[in-house]
Amino acid sequence: MAQKIQKTNVCRLLDASGIAYELIEYKVDESDLSATHVAQQLGEDADAVFKTIVLEGDKVKHFVCVVPGACEVDLKKAAPVVH
């Protein structure tokens, strides 16, 4: 019997909002945690995989950045928003 994937708080929020989604399980490679590596494992384009980065600032306590897997957050551009 397959093990059931544990739902995260984000899954619970999506459920409560009636938003459809699919959980896809993949093996975590501790030597390469990049989104591009995950995309390769899943057979997806890196731009179809998104990473979520949470920044902490002065003006805005928590600021969430969602970027395509192959991209990086420009902290200099984000700084005026969070500080």
N, C-alpha and C positions, 0 to 999 in steps of 0.2 A: 504494500500500500504506500503510495506517495505521501511524503510529508507535506502538510498544509503550510503555505507561505504565511508567515506572521504579518498581519496588517500593521502599518505604521499610523501615527496620528494624521499624517497627510491623507492616507487612504480613508480614514474615518471621516475627515472633513469632506473629501470628494463624495463619499457615500451619502453624507447628510445633505449635500447640495444636489444630489441626483446626477452627478457628472460621471459618465462612463470612463473606465480606464482598464488597462490590463497590466498585471504584475508579471514581470518576466524575470525569472531567476537566472543567475549566472554565477560562475565560480569566481571568487575574489582572488586576485593575484597580488599578494602583499608587496611584491617587487615592482609592480606597475599598477598604480591606482588611477591612472589617467582615464578620462572619458573616451579618448580615442582608442585606448586598449579595450575598454568595455564594448565600444561600437564594433571593433574588429571581432570580438568574441561572439557578438550577436548577429554578425553579418549585416550591420547597418552602416549607413553613411554617418561619419562623425558629426555632421550638421543635423542629424536626426536625433542625436542623443544630447540632452542638456544637462548641465551641472548647475547646482544651486550653491551659491556662496553667500554666507551671512557675514556682514560687516557690522562692527559696533562703533558708534560715533558719539559725538558730544550733543549735537542738536537732535539727532535721530538715534534713539537707543540701539535699535536693530534695523538694519537695512538689508534687504534680500536682493541679490543679483542672480538672474537666470541667464546663462549664456550658452550658445552652442558648444558642443564638446571640444571642438578644435580651437576655440577662442579663449582669451584670457581677460580678466577684469582689469581695466586700466585704473589703478588705485588713485592716480593723480586726478583723473576725471571724476572719480566717485567721491573724492575727499570733500569738495565744496558742498555736496549734498548731505554728507553724514557728520561733518564737523561744524 
